[in-house]
Amino acid sequence: MTAPAPSPRFSLPWHLRILYVLYTLLWHVLLPLVLLYFWRKGGREPLYRAHWAERFGRTPARLADRPIWLHSASMGELRGAAPLVRALLAEGH
């Protein structure tokens, strides 16, 4: 009995690879501008800087024990998720 042949590695078409490289380069070029924007906005609104790390997915260590991530893309979704958040907080999450 022979071993099954390894599956071929997933490969993107050349045009998607080019787009991926361009996207990655654009992200690295624009990131300092985004950080500067956040910094300047934090100067105008001091509380904005208090939770700056959360904008990049960082959370305080005390919250890392049992994290539950909820994402709302709009104010309507945020309002719709509020009862769920309250229920999770009431259960100690």
Summary of the structure (lengths in Angstrom):
residues: 93
radius of gyration: 21.1
end to end distance: 51.7
largest distance: 70.6
contacts: 142
relative contact order: 0.05
helix: 63%
strand: 0%
